[in-house]
Amino acid sequence: MTFRNTDTDFDIAIAGGGLVGAALACALGETSLRIGLFDSRCFESASIPCNGESLVFDARVSAIAPSSRRLLEQAGAWPFITAKRLSPYTDMEVWDAEGTGSIHFSADDIHESCLGYIIENSVILAGLYRRLEQISSVSVICPAEVKTIQRLEETPRGVMKITGSRAGEEQSWTSTLLVGADGPASRIRQLAGFQTREWEYQHEAIVTTVRTELPHRATALQRFMSSGPLAFLPLCTGDGESQDRDRYCSIVWSLVPERAAEIMDLEDTQFARLLAREIEHRLGKIEWVDRRFVFPLWQRHAVDYVQPNIVLVGDAAHTIHPLAGQGVNLGFRDVEELTRQIQGAIDRRRHFAEMPALRAYQRARKTHNLHMMGVMEGFKFLFAQNALPVRWLRNAGMSGIDQAGFIKNRLMREAMGVRISDGLGN
């Protein structure tokens, strides 16, 4: 018995078919519930531009932690992702541009095969939608634009009415639970009146793909400068015989808007020279640069993640600075926790959309997300300071952590989503 409303179109409607929304649909597809996945774009796996077999990379990539890999495995999407391409990374080097402080993280130190995976967003999305094609309990409704939502109070447990347009015609659907997974500018969050706390980082991120003179050796590089962090994330072409297979990197460069605009105006050759210098020529010359993109960085956090019959996940609930690569991993942890609470309610013969289950999800995720946001804000503040005592302190701190194996390994396990109680190698 699942306490379903048989007179509704769906038990759960998910607004937003990006990485987090699609992952949630896959995860909930393993339950006995009827799931509707809505998005304004049309996602047919065959038409998603993942470029899995070519040397053209998606500019947007994600650093997928092992905990996120487990979620994608359990949701059934991981085999479709690995059939395209992904780039495991085994090491990470982080250093301060204003001193000698540095940290070297290695998967060998914690007896893991890798620290994580750099994967193009379009490859992940293609894998998720390939999996959705196999799940009969999930209906993908796209392109569909959500215009209004309304809680029908006269129903015993509450039902959400969703009105929108599909193929130019107005339609409406009903669902017991509505999930806002529609990104940082969430329409669901706005329509439902969720309050948020938000502020600009006063930084913009430049992203692109480059080919380097030297191989990246499956190592992620991150240099912290007072102007903002610069990250080189290793990519793999997927061609085991290509001489260039490990000479591509995705870069994320966080800068104040004025400096970002100046760099975006540079010619490719000028940009390549500057980029090689800023990463201290760790990978030799930058031989080729793809098209550059820039986007503003915000920190945003919903005061509450839940209301009766509504819940927020992923960037609709929280956005974070990309410097630690935790954004999509936090969203996938939301998916894992919400799925666990819904399945737990079903197993206990309780209604899956009642507030106790939703509040349990909020308690678990809000605490962790706020902690991570606080850590990232502290990092940003610390590395923006040029005062000599602060520079000395952070360099000494980085070097101290690098030499303190227990602390460094604990940080790695936390970032990877490996529970401390699990022990190494689990």
Secondary structure, 3 states (H helix, E strand, C coil): CCCCCCCCCEEEEEECCCHHHHHHHHHHCCCCCCEEEECCCCCCHHHCCCCCCCCCCCCCEEEECHHHHHHHHHCCCHHHHHCCCCEEECEEEEEECCCCCEEEEEHHHHCCCCCEEEEEHHHHHHHHHHHHCCCCCEEEECCEEEEEEEEECCCCCCEEEEEEEECCEEEEEEEEEEEECCCCCCHHHHHHCCCEEEEEEEEEEEEEEEEECCCCCCEEEEEEECCEEEEEEEECCCCCCCCCCCCEEEEEEEECHHHHHHHHCCCHHHHHHHHHHHCCCCCCCEEEECCCEEEEEEEEEECCCEECCEEECHHHCEECCHHHCCHHHHHHHHHHHHHHHHHHHHHCCCCCCCHHHHHHHHHHHHHHHHHHHHHHHHHHHHHHCCCHHHHHHHHHHHHHHHHCHHHHHHHHHHHHCCCHHHCCCC
